[in-house]
Amino acid sequence: MAKMSLKQLAQKELAKSPLIAGLEKLDTEDILNQQVTAIAFDIATARDQETGEEKTYPVFLLKEYEGKYYSGGYLLNKMVQCWMAEYEDVEEASKALAEEGGLTFIVRPKPKGKQYYPIDIV
């Protein structure tokens, strides 16, 4: 069995999710108004620097951006919570997403006065 390099081990350990270890983060501006397809997801965990509390949020692999990942905001988090209510664990739900060919969506510009980006499911 091939061993992981020390760099790969460090990336895996420091990643907020094993799914995104060693990948580059996409910003919302990178995909704004583009049709993208989520083909895998995980729930990442991070510590809030102000409160010290652990927070979770979804991270996605997008078919159109190999080697990169996208962190979901408020609406994508709500969608993933809905999925998780139907599946026993995140691995099972992510596998179902892949088997269905992924989920195609478009992130729209943030409306004036709103704190989130609207999502259109295609």
Buried (B, 14 or more C-beta within 10 A) or exposed (E): EEEEEEEEEEBEEEBBBEBBBEBEEBEBEBBEEEEBBBBBBBBBEEEEEEEEEEEBBBBBBBEEBEEBBBBBBEBBBEBBEEBBEEBEEBEEBBEEBEEEEBBBBBBEEBEEEEEEBEBEEE
